[in-house]
Amino acid sequence: MVDGAQPELALDGKGYKVNVFGVAPGSSSEQPFPLDFSGWRCDLYAQVGAHEITHVLDSAYIVSNPARNARRAALLADAGSDPQNYLRNLPQFPSGWFQQNPGEFIASIANQWVAESQMCLQLGRQRLGLGRRQPIEQALFFADMLSTGNTVPFFRCGVSGVIQSRTATLVRDAQGRIISITDGGVQLGITYDAQGHVASATQTAQDCDGDGIADFQEILFLGTGADLDANMRLDGCSGFIDIDQNGTVDAGDLAWLLSRWGLTAREAPECDLDGDGLVGAGDLATLLSNRGGPV
């Protein structure tokens, strides 16, 4: 994992070290999802860190355990050489790349998981709808690897390098397989066929503002819904309006909102408090009605 040519970051515990590639946090970003799916960008340092640390998890937690390692091998064999059968299938990964570099298989999923975990699941669900079960099965295996009991950490990273976390809940069947994941206002139900492959991924999604568009779509794909606290719920519905995150709704929030007046939710998502896609009078009214109160 460490070739000596890159700066190293020591990890506590078993003496592992990982590459950090000399990239400063917030200095560069990358799009970790397939180009035909999403343009979401995440800080490169955060992705590199997640990727390299997952190499350690892969070695210490999966490869060293016969049952987990057998599942890992089965997933890799099932995906084969077709790049479309993998969650990570960027142009730099040609046909057969993961077969030739199996050590990158699990670690590469971390790039997406730390960028936006729900989007990683959405990618798997979309690919399942196209007749490719492998990506959703890879996402579920990754979630299972990170899980503690019936909870699993979900993450969101933007271009600044700040990584926000939240906790999703899992439901398992008698065989220990994940059959439900609830992440904020999104619930994904999974069924399996007789061979143990994912047969369906049925989704229930909240639309708290009643505009006919699922909240997660507004947050992740359209950029018209603010979710500053990264809890997969629209801020206008959850009451999260502390724009400058100082713990109270005050003059600092007002100044921030006014400085972004007229911008779209994509340009200033933290200020679109009413979820209408623009920073304007509705957001000002929401802010003033809550001024002086705690978050």
ChimeraX commands (.cxc) that place a marker at each C-alpha (Angstrom):
marker #1 position 0.00,0.00,0.00 radius 0.5
marker #1 position 2.84,2.39,0.76 radius 0.5
marker #1 position 5.37,2.62,-2.03 radius 0.5
marker #1 position 7.66,5.19,-0.43 radius 0.5
marker #1 position 7.11,7.74,-3.20 radius 0.5
marker #1 position 4.17,9.45,-1.52 radius 0.5
marker #1 position 3.72,11.18,1.84 radius 0.5
marker #1 position 2.50,8.73,4.48 radius 0.5
marker #1 position -0.09,8.97,7.22 radius 0.5
marker #1 position 0.32,6.59,10.17 radius 0.5
marker #1 position -2.79,4.90,11.51 radius 0.5
marker #1 position -3.06,3.89,15.15 radius 0.5
marker #1 position -3.34,0.25,16.01 radius 0.5
marker #1 position -1.44,-2.27,13.97 radius 0.5
marker #1 position 1.27,-0.12,12.44 radius 0.5
marker #1 position -0.52,0.51,9.15 radius 0.5
marker #1 position 0.43,3.50,7.03 radius 0.5
marker #1 position -1.42,4.91,4.04 radius 0.5
marker #1 position -0.54,7.22,1.16 radius 0.5
marker #1 position -1.96,10.73,1.16 radius 0.5
marker #1 position -0.38,11.82,-2.15 radius 0.5
marker #1 position 0.63,15.26,-0.90 radius 0.5
marker #1 position -2.82,16.72,-1.66 radius 0.5
marker #1 position -3.94,19.46,0.72 radius 0.5
marker #1 position -7.52,19.29,2.01 radius 0.5
marker #1 position -9.81,21.55,0.00 radius 0.5
marker #1 position -7.27,22.14,-2.77 radius 0.5
marker #1 position -8.70,19.80,-5.39 radius 0.5
marker #1 position -11.88,17.84,-6.02 radius 0.5
marker #1 position -12.91,14.86,-8.11 radius 0.5
marker #1 position -16.14,13.32,-9.43 radius 0.5
marker #1 position -16.17,9.74,-8.05 radius 0.5
marker #1 position -19.38,8.54,-9.71 radius 0.5
marker #1 position -19.85,7.30,-13.30 radius 0.5
marker #1 position -20.12,10.22,-15.70 radius 0.5
marker #1 position -23.52,9.08,-16.97 radius 0.5
marker #1 position -24.97,9.10,-13.45 radius 0.5
marker #1 position -23.96,12.19,-11.49 radius 0.5
marker #1 position -21.68,15.20,-11.39 radius 0.5
marker #1 position -21.28,15.18,-7.60 radius 0.5
marker #1 position -17.80,16.30,-6.60 radius 0.5
marker #1 position -15.86,15.56,-3.42 radius 0.5
marker #1 position -12.56,16.83,-2.08 radius 0.5
marker #1 position -9.70,14.73,-3.44 radius 0.5
marker #1 position -7.87,14.50,-0.09 radius 0.5
marker #1 position -11.02,13.11,1.55 radius 0.5
marker #1 position -11.45,10.53,-1.19 radius 0.5
marker #1 position -7.81,9.48,-1.09 radius 0.5
marker #1 position -7.96,9.14,2.69 radius 0.5
marker #1 position -11.12,7.04,2.56 radius 0.5
marker #1 position -9.72,4.90,-0.24 radius 0.5
marker #1 position -6.41,4.22,1.46 radius 0.5
marker #1 position -7.91,3.56,4.88 radius 0.5
marker #1 position -10.32,1.11,3.28 radius 0.5
marker #1 position -7.31,-0.80,1.95 radius 0.5
marker #1 position -6.49,-1.38,5.62 radius 0.5
marker #1 position -10.06,-2.44,6.39 radius 0.5
marker #1 position -9.99,-4.75,3.40 radius 0.5
marker #1 position -6.82,-6.45,4.62 radius 0.5
marker #1 position -7.55,-6.52,8.33 radius 0.5
marker #1 position -11.28,-7.16,8.32 radius 0.5
marker #1 position -12.25,-8.86,5.04 radius 0.5
marker #1 position -9.31,-10.75,3.55 radius 0.5
marker #1 position -8.31,-12.11,6.96 radius 0.5
marker #1 position -11.81,-13.53,7.54 radius 0.5
marker #1 position -12.64,-16.64,5.44 radius 0.5
marker #1 position -16.37,-15.97,5.16 radius 0.5
marker #1 position -16.00,-12.28,4.28 radius 0.5
marker #1 position -13.14,-13.00,1.91 radius 0.5
marker #1 position -15.23,-15.65,0.13 radius 0.5
marker #1 position -18.03,-13.12,-0.32 radius 0.5
marker #1 position -15.58,-10.54,-1.63 radius 0.5
marker #1 position -14.21,-13.08,-4.14 radius 0.5
marker #1 position -17.72,-14.06,-5.23 radius 0.5
marker #1 position -18.67,-10.44,-5.87 radius 0.5
marker #1 position -15.53,-9.86,-7.90 radius 0.5
marker #1 position -16.07,-13.02,-9.94 radius 0.5
marker #1 position -19.72,-12.21,-10.55 radius 0.5
marker #1 position -18.89,-8.70,-11.81 radius 0.5
marker #1 position -16.26,-10.08,-14.18 radius 0.5
marker #1 position -14.42,-7.82,-16.62 radius 0.5
marker #1 position -17.32,-5.54,-17.64 radius 0.5
marker #1 position -16.75,-2.06,-16.12 radius 0.5
marker #1 position -20.51,-1.44,-16.02 radius 0.5
marker #1 position -20.84,-4.17,-13.40 radius 0.5
marker #1 position -18.90,-2.11,-10.86 radius 0.5
marker #1 position -19.87,0.88,-8.75 radius 0.5
marker #1 position -16.61,2.52,-9.78 radius 0.5
marker #1 position -16.40,2.46,-13.57 radius 0.5
marker #1 position -14.66,5.67,-14.56 radius 0.5
marker #1 position -12.89,5.95,-17.95 radius 0.5
marker #1 position -9.52,5.22,-16.35 radius 0.5
marker #1 position -10.80,1.78,-15.38 radius 0.5
marker #1 position -10.79,-0.26,-18.61 radius 0.5
marker #1 position -12.30,-3.68,-19.15 radius 0.5
marker #1 position -10.87,-6.19,-16.68 radius 0.5
marker #1 position -9.18,-3.53,-14.52 radius 0.5
marker #1 position -10.51,-4.82,-11.20 radius 0.5
marker #1 position -9.77,-8.39,-12.21 radius 0.5
marker #1 position -6.15,-7.36,-12.73 radius 0.5
marker #1 position -6.12,-5.19,-9.59 radius 0.5
marker #1 position -8.39,-7.00,-7.10 radius 0.5
marker #1 position -6.91,-5.08,-4.19 radius 0.5
marker #1 position -8.60,-1.93,-5.53 radius 0.5
marker #1 position -12.08,-3.45,-5.65 radius 0.5
marker #1 position -13.37,-2.64,-2.15 radius 0.5
marker #1 position -11.18,0.43,-1.62 radius 0.5
marker #1 position -12.58,2.08,-4.75 radius 0.5
marker #1 position -16.12,1.90,-3.38 radius 0.5
marker #1 position -14.97,4.11,-0.49 radius 0.5
marker #1 position -14.43,7.02,-2.89 radius 0.5
marker #1 position -18.17,7.06,-3.54 radius 0.5
marker #1 position -19.27,6.15,-0.02 radius 0.5
marker #1 position -17.45,9.08,1.57 radius 0.5
marker #1 position -18.58,11.46,-1.20 radius 0.5
marker #1 position -22.28,10.70,-0.58 radius 0.5
marker #1 position -23.34,7.31,0.71 radius 0.5
marker #1 position -26.97,7.60,-0.35 radius 0.5
marker #1 position -25.90,8.43,-3.88 radius 0.5
marker #1 position -23.78,5.27,-3.88 radius 0.5
marker #1 position -26.93,3.29,-3.06 radius 0.5
marker #1 position -28.90,5.19,-5.69 radius 0.5
marker #1 position -26.30,4.25,-8.28 radius 0.5
marker #1 position -26.66,0.60,-7.34 radius 0.5
marker #1 position -30.44,0.85,-7.55 radius 0.5
marker #1 position -30.29,2.51,-10.95 radius 0.5
marker #1 position -27.96,-0.17,-12.31 radius 0.5
marker #1 position -30.27,-2.87,-10.94 radius 0.5
marker #1 position -33.07,-1.30,-12.97 radius 0.5
marker #1 position -30.86,-1.72,-16.04 radius 0.5
marker #1 position -30.43,-5.42,-15.34 radius 0.5
marker #1 position -27.11,-5.25,-13.48 radius 0.5
marker #1 position -27.41,-6.56,-9.93 radius 0.5
marker #1 position -23.68,-6.42,-9.15 radius 0.5
marker #1 position -23.36,-2.71,-8.16 radius 0.5
marker #1 position -26.17,-2.83,-5.57 radius 0.5
marker #1 position -24.73,-6.04,-4.13 radius 0.5
marker #1 position -21.34,-4.36,-3.84 radius 0.5
marker #1 position -22.91,-1.37,-2.06 radius 0.5
marker #1 position -24.72,-3.66,0.38 radius 0.5
marker #1 position -21.52,-5.58,1.10 radius 0.5
marker #1 position -19.72,-2.30,1.81 radius 0.5
marker #1 position -22.54,-1.16,4.11 radius 0.5
marker #1 position -22.38,-4.48,5.92 radius 0.5
marker #1 position -18.62,-4.12,6.33 radius 0.5
marker #1 position -19.02,-0.71,8.00 radius 0.5
marker #1 position -22.06,-1.62,10.07 radius 0.5
marker #1 position -22.24,-2.02,13.82 radius 0.5
marker #1 position -25.24,-4.14,14.63 radius 0.5
marker #1 position -28.15,-2.54,12.80 radius 0.5
marker #1 position -26.59,0.87,12.15 radius 0.5
marker #1 position -24.15,2.03,9.52 radius 0.5
marker #1 position -22.38,5.38,9.06 radius 0.5
marker #1 position -23.30,7.41,5.98 radius 0.5
marker #1 position -21.17,10.32,4.79 radius 0.5
marker #1 position -21.30,13.42,2.62 radius 0.5
marker #1 position -18.30,15.33,1.32 radius 0.5
marker #1 position -18.20,18.46,-0.82 radius 0.5
marker #1 position -15.36,20.29,-2.49 radius 0.5
marker #1 position -14.23,22.01,0.72 radius 0.5
marker #1 position -13.02,18.77,2.28 radius 0.5
marker #1 position -15.50,18.81,5.17 radius 0.5
marker #1 position -16.95,15.33,5.70 radius 0.5
marker #1 position -20.35,15.19,7.39 radius 0.5
marker #1 position -21.68,11.97,8.87 radius 0.5
marker #1 position -25.04,10.56,9.80 radius 0.5
marker #1 position -26.36,7.17,10.91 radius 0.5
marker #1 position -28.57,4.96,8.77 radius 0.5
marker #1 position -30.49,2.03,10.24 radius 0.5
marker #1 position -30.56,-1.52,8.92 radius 0.5
marker #1 position -33.01,-4.39,9.10 radius 0.5
marker #1 position -31.71,-7.91,8.48 radius 0.5
marker #1 position -33.37,-11.21,7.68 radius 0.5
marker #1 position -32.78,-14.50,9.49 radius 0.5
marker #1 position -29.65,-15.07,7.39 radius 0.5
marker #1 position -28.18,-11.73,8.40 radius 0.5
marker #1 position -28.69,-10.16,4.99 radius 0.5
marker #1 position -29.67,-6.50,4.78 radius 0.5
marker #1 position -33.31,-6.20,3.74 radius 0.5
marker #1 position -33.89,-2.54,4.58 radius 0.5
marker #1 position -31.80,0.64,4.88 radius 0.5
marker #1 position -33.35,3.84,6.23 radius 0.5
marker #1 position -31.38,7.05,5.67 radius 0.5
marker #1 position -33.28,10.14,6.76 radius 0.5
marker #1 position -36.30,10.38,4.50 radius 0.5
marker #1 position -35.25,7.53,2.20 radius 0.5
marker #1 position -35.95,3.86,2.84 radius 0.5
marker #1 position -34.68,1.11,0.56 radius 0.5
marker #1 position -36.19,-2.35,0.80 radius 0.5
marker #1 position -34.22,-5.31,-0.60 radius 0.5
marker #1 position -35.42,-8.76,-1.65 radius 0.5
marker #1 position -33.29,-11.72,-2.72 radius 0.5
marker #1 position -33.83,-14.59,-5.12 radius 0.5
marker #1 position -33.24,-18.29,-4.44 radius 0.5
marker #1 position -29.56,-17.93,-5.36 radius 0.5
marker #1 position -29.05,-15.12,-2.84 radius 0.5
marker #1 position -28.78,-12.35,-5.44 radius 0.5
marker #1 position -30.63,-9.06,-5.07 radius 0.5
marker #1 position -33.96,-9.39,-6.87 radius 0.5
marker #1 position -35.47,-5.98,-6.15 radius 0.5
marker #1 position -34.71,-2.67,-4.46 radius 0.5
marker #1 position -37.96,-0.88,-3.65 radius 0.5
marker #1 position -37.70,2.70,-2.48 radius 0.5
marker #1 position -39.92,4.88,-0.29 radius 0.5
marker #1 position -38.88,8.52,-0.29 radius 0.5
marker #1 position -40.14,11.52,1.64 radius 0.5
marker #1 position -41.55,14.60,-0.13 radius 0.5
marker #1 position -41.92,16.87,2.87 radius 0.5
marker #1 position -42.57,20.05,0.88 radius 0.5
marker #1 position -45.24,18.38,-1.25 radius 0.5
marker #1 position -43.88,19.54,-4.60 radius 0.5
marker #1 position -44.08,16.11,-6.21 radius 0.5
marker #1 position -40.30,15.64,-6.16 radius 0.5
marker #1 position -38.67,13.35,-3.61 radius 0.5
marker #1 position -36.55,15.32,-1.16 radius 0.5
marker #1 position -33.42,13.26,-1.86 radius 0.5
marker #1 position -33.75,14.08,-5.56 radius 0.5
marker #1 position -33.82,17.80,-4.76 radius 0.5
marker #1 position -30.86,17.46,-2.41 radius 0.5
marker #1 position -28.58,15.16,-4.39 radius 0.5
marker #1 position -29.44,15.45,-8.05 radius 0.5
marker #1 position -31.31,18.70,-8.75 radius 0.5
marker #1 position -29.51,20.96,-6.29 radius 0.5
marker #1 position -32.78,22.74,-5.49 radius 0.5
marker #1 position -33.15,21.61,-1.89 radius 0.5
marker #1 position -30.98,22.67,1.04 radius 0.5
marker #1 position -29.71,20.02,3.44 radius 0.5
marker #1 position -26.97,21.84,5.28 radius 0.5
marker #1 position -26.82,19.35,8.14 radius 0.5
marker #1 position -26.59,16.42,5.68 radius 0.5
marker #1 position -29.37,14.41,7.33 radius 0.5
marker #1 position -31.13,13.64,4.02 radius 0.5
marker #1 position -34.07,15.87,4.98 radius 0.5
marker #1 position -34.84,19.28,3.52 radius 0.5
marker #1 position -33.80,22.00,5.94 radius 0.5
marker #1 position -37.04,23.90,5.33 radius 0.5
marker #1 position -39.00,20.92,6.62 radius 0.5
marker #1 position -36.72,19.87,9.46 radius 0.5
marker #1 position -36.43,23.39,10.89 radius 0.5
marker #1 position -32.67,23.60,10.35 radius 0.5
marker #1 position -32.06,27.28,9.65 radius 0.5
marker #1 position -28.81,28.09,11.47 radius 0.5
marker #1 position -27.03,29.20,8.31 radius 0.5
marker #1 position -23.69,30.12,9.89 radius 0.5
marker #1 position -23.86,27.17,12.31 radius 0.5
marker #1 position -23.12,29.13,15.47 radius 0.5
marker #1 position -25.91,27.49,17.47 radius 0.5
marker #1 position -28.58,30.19,17.25 radius 0.5
marker #1 position -30.63,32.06,14.64 radius 0.5
marker #1 position -29.27,35.59,14.73 radius 0.5
marker #1 position -27.90,38.58,12.81 radius 0.5
marker #1 position -25.09,36.50,11.35 radius 0.5
marker #1 position -27.61,34.27,9.61 radius 0.5
marker #1 position -29.49,37.33,8.34 radius 0.5
marker #1 position -26.32,38.88,6.92 radius 0.5
marker #1 position -25.38,35.60,5.24 radius 0.5
marker #1 position -28.81,35.26,3.64 radius 0.5
marker #1 position -28.92,38.86,2.38 radius 0.5
marker #1 position -25.45,38.52,0.85 radius 0.5
marker #1 position -26.76,35.63,-1.26 radius 0.5
marker #1 position -30.09,37.18,-2.18 radius 0.5
marker #1 position -31.34,36.10,-5.60 radius 0.5
marker #1 position -29.03,33.11,-5.97 radius 0.5
marker #1 position -30.34,29.67,-6.76 radius 0.5
marker #1 position -30.42,26.80,-4.28 radius 0.5
marker #1 position -27.60,25.15,-6.20 radius 0.5
marker #1 position -25.43,28.26,-5.73 radius 0.5
marker #1 position -26.36,28.84,-2.06 radius 0.5
marker #1 position -28.13,25.72,-0.74 radius 0.5
marker #1 position -27.69,26.77,2.88 radius 0.5
marker #1 position -29.93,29.81,2.32 radius 0.5
marker #1 position -32.86,28.19,0.53 radius 0.5
marker #1 position -34.82,27.74,3.75 radius 0.5
marker #1 position -38.25,27.28,2.16 radius 0.5
marker #1 position -37.05,24.85,-0.51 radius 0.5
marker #1 position -38.40,26.83,-3.48 radius 0.5
marker #1 position -35.08,26.81,-5.34 radius 0.5
marker #1 position -34.23,30.51,-4.86 radius 0.5
marker #1 position -32.89,32.70,-2.06 radius 0.5
marker #1 position -35.59,35.30,-1.56 radius 0.5
marker #1 position -38.51,36.65,0.44 radius 0.5
marker #1 position -39.77,33.26,1.59 radius 0.5
marker #1 position -36.39,32.42,3.09 radius 0.5
marker #1 position -36.22,35.80,4.80 radius 0.5
marker #1 position -39.65,35.29,6.33 radius 0.5
marker #1 position -38.65,31.83,7.58 radius 0.5
marker #1 position -35.48,33.20,9.12 radius 0.5
marker #1 position -37.12,36.18,10.82 radius 0.5
marker #1 position -39.91,34.02,12.30 radius 0.5
marker #1 position -37.26,31.94,14.03 radius 0.5
marker #1 position -34.80,34.71,14.93 radius 0.5
marker #1 position -33.40,34.46,18.43 radius 0.5
marker #1 position -34.25,30.83,18.84 radius 0.5
marker #1 position -31.88,27.93,19.27 radius 0.5
marker #1 position -31.13,25.53,16.46 radius 0.5
marker link #1:1,2 radius 0.2
marker link #1:2,3 radius 0.2
marker link #1:3,4 radius 0.2
marker link #1:4,5 radius 0.2
marker link #1:5,6 radius 0.2
marker link #1:6,7 radius 0.2
marker link #1:7,8 radius 0.2
marker link #1:8,9 radius 0.2
marker link #1:9,10 radius 0.2
marker link #1:10,11 radius 0.2
marker link #1:11,12 radius 0.2
marker link #1:12,13 radius 0.2
marker link #1:13,14 radius 0.2
marker link #1:14,15 radius 0.2
marker link #1:15,16 radius 0.2
marker link #1:16,17 radius 0.2
marker link #1:17,18 radius 0.2
marker link #1:18,19 radius 0.2
marker link #1:19,20 radius 0.2
marker link #1:20,21 radius 0.2
marker link #1:21,22 radius 0.2
marker link #1:22,23 radius 0.2
marker link #1:23,24 radius 0.2
marker link #1:24,25 radius 0.2
marker link #1:25,26 radius 0.2
marker link #1:26,27 radius 0.2
marker link #1:27,28 radius 0.2
marker link #1:28,29 radius 0.2
marker link #1:29,30 radius 0.2
marker link #1:30,31 radius 0.2
marker link #1:31,32 radius 0.2
marker link #1:32,33 radius 0.2
marker link #1:33,34 radius 0.2
marker link #1:34,35 radius 0.2
marker link #1:35,36 radius 0.2
marker link #1:36,37 radius 0.2
marker link #1:37,38 radius 0.2
marker link #1:38,39 radius 0.2
marker link #1:39,40 radius 0.2
marker link #1:40,41 radius 0.2
marker link #1:41,42 radius 0.2
marker link #1:42,43 radius 0.2
marker link #1:43,44 radius 0.2
marker link #1:44,45 radius 0.2
marker link #1:45,46 radius 0.2
marker link #1:46,47 radius 0.2
marker link #1:47,48 radius 0.2
marker link #1:48,49 radius 0.2
marker link #1:49,50 radius 0.2
marker link #1:50,51 radius 0.2
marker link #1:51,52 radius 0.2
marker link #1:52,53 radius 0.2
marker link #1:53,54 radius 0.2
marker link #1:54,55 radius 0.2
marker link #1:55,56 radius 0.2
marker link #1:56,57 radius 0.2
marker link #1:57,58 radius 0.2
marker link #1:58,59 radius 0.2
marker link #1:59,60 radius 0.2
marker link #1:60,61 radius 0.2
marker link #1:61,62 radius 0.2
marker link #1:62,63 radius 0.2
marker link #1:63,64 radius 0.2
marker link #1:64,65 radius 0.2
marker link #1:65,66 radius 0.2
marker link #1:66,67 radius 0.2
marker link #1:67,68 radius 0.2
marker link #1:68,69 radius 0.2
marker link #1:69,70 radius 0.2
marker link #1:70,71 radius 0.2
marker link #1:71,72 radius 0.2
marker link #1:72,73 radius 0.2
marker link #1:73,74 radius 0.2
marker link #1:74,75 radius 0.2
marker link #1:75,76 radius 0.2
marker link #1:76,77 radius 0.2
marker link #1:77,78 radius 0.2
marker link #1:78,79 radius 0.2
marker link #1:79,80 radius 0.2
marker link #1:80,81 radius 0.2
marker link #1:81,82 radius 0.2
marker link #1:82,83 radius 0.2
marker link #1:83,84 radius 0.2
marker link #1:84,85 radius 0.2
marker link #1:85,86 radius 0.2
marker link #1:86,87 radius 0.2
marker link #1:87,88 radius 0.2
marker link #1:88,89 radius 0.2
marker link #1:89,90 radius 0.2
marker link #1:90,91 radius 0.2
marker link #1:91,92 radius 0.2
marker link #1:92,93 radius 0.2
marker link #1:93,94 radius 0.2
marker link #1:94,95 radius 0.2
marker link #1:95,96 radius 0.2
marker link #1:96,97 radius 0.2
marker link #1:97,98 radius 0.2
marker link #1:98,99 radius 0.2
marker link #1:99,100 radius 0.2
marker link #1:100,101 radius 0.2
marker link #1:101,102 radius 0.2
marker link #1:102,103 radius 0.2
marker link #1:103,104 radius 0.2
marker link #1:104,105 radius 0.2
marker link #1:105,106 radius 0.2
marker link #1:106,107 radius 0.2
marker link #1:107,108 radius 0.2
marker link #1:108,109 radius 0.2
marker link #1:109,110 radius 0.2
marker link #1:110,111 radius 0.2
marker link #1:111,112 radius 0.2
marker link #1:112,113 radius 0.2
marker link #1:113,114 radius 0.2
marker link #1:114,115 radius 0.2
marker link #1:115,116 radius 0.2
marker link #1:116,117 radius 0.2
marker link #1:117,118 radius 0.2
marker link #1:118,119 radius 0.2
marker link #1:119,120 radius 0.2
marker link #1:120,121 radius 0.2
marker link #1:121,122 radius 0.2
marker link #1:122,123 radius 0.2
marker link #1:123,124 radius 0.2
marker link #1:124,125 radius 0.2
marker link #1:125,126 radius 0.2
marker link #1:126,127 radius 0.2
marker link #1:127,128 radius 0.2
marker link #1:128,129 radius 0.2
marker link #1:129,130 radius 0.2
marker link #1:130,131 radius 0.2
marker link #1:131,132 radius 0.2
marker link #1:132,133 radius 0.2
marker link #1:133,134 radius 0.2
marker link #1:134,135 radius 0.2
marker link #1:135,136 radius 0.2
marker link #1:136,137 radius 0.2
marker link #1:137,138 radius 0.2
marker link #1:138,139 radius 0.2
marker link #1:139,140 radius 0.2
marker link #1:140,141 radius 0.2
marker link #1:141,142 radius 0.2
marker link #1:142,143 radius 0.2
marker link #1:143,144 radius 0.2
marker link #1:144,145 radius 0.2
marker link #1:145,146 radius 0.2
marker link #1:146,147 radius 0.2
marker link #1:147,148 radius 0.2
marker link #1:148,149 radius 0.2
marker link #1:149,150 radius 0.2
marker link #1:150,151 radius 0.2
marker link #1:151,152 radius 0.2
marker link #1:152,153 radius 0.2
marker link #1:153,154 radius 0.2
marker link #1:154,155 radius 0.2
marker link #1:155,156 radius 0.2
marker link #1:156,157 radius 0.2
marker link #1:157,158 radius 0.2
marker link #1:158,159 radius 0.2
marker link #1:159,160 radius 0.2
marker link #1:160,161 radius 0.2
marker link #1:161,162 radius 0.2
marker link #1:162,163 radius 0.2
marker link #1:163,164 radius 0.2
marker link #1:164,165 radius 0.2
marker link #1:165,166 radius 0.2
marker link #1:166,167 radius 0.2
marker link #1:167,168 radius 0.2
marker link #1:168,169 radius 0.2
marker link #1:169,170 radius 0.2
marker link #1:170,171 radius 0.2
marker link #1:171,172 radius 0.2
marker link #1:172,173 radius 0.2
marker link #1:173,174 radius 0.2
marker link #1:174,175 radius 0.2
marker link #1:175,176 radius 0.2
marker link #1:176,177 radius 0.2
marker link #1:177,178 radius 0.2
marker link #1:178,179 radius 0.2
marker link #1:179,180 radius 0.2
marker link #1:180,181 radius 0.2
marker link #1:181,182 radius 0.2
marker link #1:182,183 radius 0.2
marker link #1:183,184 radius 0.2
marker link #1:184,185 radius 0.2
marker link #1:185,186 radius 0.2
marker link #1:186,187 radius 0.2
marker link #1:187,188 radius 0.2
marker link #1:188,189 radius 0.2
marker link #1:189,190 radius 0.2
marker link #1:190,191 radius 0.2
marker link #1:191,192 radius 0.2
marker link #1:192,193 radius 0.2
marker link #1:193,194 radius 0.2
marker link #1:194,195 radius 0.2
marker link #1:195,196 radius 0.2
marker link #1:196,197 radius 0.2
marker link #1:197,198 radius 0.2
marker link #1:198,199 radius 0.2
marker link #1:199,200 radius 0.2
marker link #1:200,201 radius 0.2
marker link #1:201,202 radius 0.2
marker link #1:202,203 radius 0.2
marker link #1:203,204 radius 0.2
marker link #1:204,205 radius 0.2
marker link #1:205,206 radius 0.2
marker link #1:206,207 radius 0.2
marker link #1:207,208 radius 0.2
marker link #1:208,209 radius 0.2
marker link #1:209,210 radius 0.2
marker link #1:210,211 radius 0.2
marker link #1:211,212 radius 0.2
marker link #1:212,213 radius 0.2
marker link #1:213,214 radius 0.2
marker link #1:214,215 radius 0.2
marker link #1:215,216 radius 0.2
marker link #1:216,217 radius 0.2
marker link #1:217,218 radius 0.2
marker link #1:218,219 radius 0.2
marker link #1:219,220 radius 0.2
marker link #1:220,221 radius 0.2
marker link #1:221,222 radius 0.2
marker link #1:222,223 radius 0.2
marker link #1:223,224 radius 0.2
marker link #1:224,225 radius 0.2
marker link #1:225,226 radius 0.2
marker link #1:226,227 radius 0.2
marker link #1:227,228 radius 0.2
marker link #1:228,229 radius 0.2
marker link #1:229,230 radius 0.2
marker link #1:230,231 radius 0.2
marker link #1:231,232 radius 0.2
marker link #1:232,233 radius 0.2
marker link #1:233,234 radius 0.2
marker link #1:234,235 radius 0.2
marker link #1:235,236 radius 0.2
marker link #1:236,237 radius 0.2
marker link #1:237,238 radius 0.2
marker link #1:238,239 radius 0.2
marker link #1:239,240 radius 0.2
marker link #1:240,241 radius 0.2
marker link #1:241,242 radius 0.2
marker link #1:242,243 radius 0.2
marker link #1:243,244 radius 0.2
marker link #1:244,245 radius 0.2
marker link #1:245,246 radius 0.2
marker link #1:246,247 radius 0.2
marker link #1:247,248 radius 0.2
marker link #1:248,249 radius 0.2
marker link #1:249,250 radius 0.2
marker link #1:250,251 radius 0.2
marker link #1:251,252 radius 0.2
marker link #1:252,253 radius 0.2
marker link #1:253,254 radius 0.2
marker link #1:254,255 radius 0.2
marker link #1:255,256 radius 0.2
marker link #1:256,257 radius 0.2
marker link #1:257,258 radius 0.2
marker link #1:258,259 radius 0.2
marker link #1:259,260 radius 0.2
marker link #1:260,261 radius 0.2
marker link #1:261,262 radius 0.2
marker link #1:262,263 radius 0.2
marker link #1:263,264 radius 0.2
marker link #1:264,265 radius 0.2
marker link #1:265,266 radius 0.2
marker link #1:266,267 radius 0.2
marker link #1:267,268 radius 0.2
marker link #1:268,269 radius 0.2
marker link #1:269,270 radius 0.2
marker link #1:270,271 radius 0.2
marker link #1:271,272 radius 0.2
marker link #1:272,273 radius 0.2
marker link #1:273,274 radius 0.2
marker link #1:274,275 radius 0.2
marker link #1:275,276 radius 0.2
marker link #1:276,277 radius 0.2
marker link #1:277,278 radius 0.2
marker link #1:278,279 radius 0.2
marker link #1:279,280 radius 0.2
marker link #1:280,281 radius 0.2
marker link #1:281,282 radius 0.2
marker link #1:282,283 radius 0.2
marker link #1:283,284 radius 0.2
marker link #1:284,285 radius 0.2
marker link #1:285,286 radius 0.2
marker link #1:286,287 radius 0.2
marker link #1:287,288 radius 0.2
marker link #1:288,289 radius 0.2
marker link #1:289,290 radius 0.2
marker link #1:290,291 radius 0.2
marker link #1:291,292 radius 0.2
marker link #1:292,293 radius 0.2
marker link #1:293,294 radius 0.2
marker link #1:294,295 radius 0.2
view
